[in-house]
Amino acid sequence: MATQGDDQDQALSNELDFIAATKEQLMSMEQERLRKDSIRDMDFILDIPLEVSVELGRTKMLINDLLQLGQGSVIELSKLAGEPLEILVNRKLVARGEVVVVNEKFGVRLTDVISPMERIKQLA
């Protein structure tokens, strides 16, 4: 025979189960809201235009030498043939790569991506 104490214990247990289930639902709903917010935030970031450039090498020239250039002129660069190209995003180094030809167009194959920590150090 069930006693009043057993009934109260059962009612308390049922109430605790309901509270736990409600808490779990609320946490799940909050996680879903945060996920949607982060996707919305990411969508905003994805629309920001960036300047991507690939650098073969550099050189310094006098204006007079620059004015002497014509078709067929050769400009000596600071890098040797075969050295990796530098891929810059907003003038910050993010990767190195090599030239490839795809469907008769030039492209760049990334061979080394700069670690996030190194990229952060560049910002300072």
C-alpha positions, 0 to 999 in steps of 0.5 A, a space after each residue: 500500500 502506497 503511503 502519502 510520503 511515497 506519493 509526495 516523493 513520486 510527485 516531486 520526482 515527476 516535477 524534477 523530471 519535468 523541470 529537467 526536460 524543460 531546462 534541456 528544451 530551453 538550452 536546446 532552443 538557446 543553442 539553436 538561436 545562437 547557431 542562427 545568430 552566428 550564421 547570420 553574423 557569418 553571412 555578414 562577414 562573407 559579403 566583405 570584399 577583400 583584395 587578393 594578390 599574388 606576388 612573383 617578386 619585387 624590385 625598385 627602379 628609378 623613374 628614368 629606368 621605368 620610362 625606358 621600358 618597352 615591349 620585350 623589356 625584362 625586369 629583374 625581380 628579387 626572387 629566383 625562378 622556381 621560388 614560391 609565389 606569395 599570396 596576399 590578402 589585403 596586403 598581408 601574407 596568407 599563403 605561398 604557392 606555385 604557378 599552374 596552368 588550367 585550361 590555358 589560364 594561369 592559376 596558383 596552387 597553394 603549397 603552404 598556408 600561413 598558420 593563424 598565429 603567424 597571421 595574427 602576429 602580422 597584424 601587430 
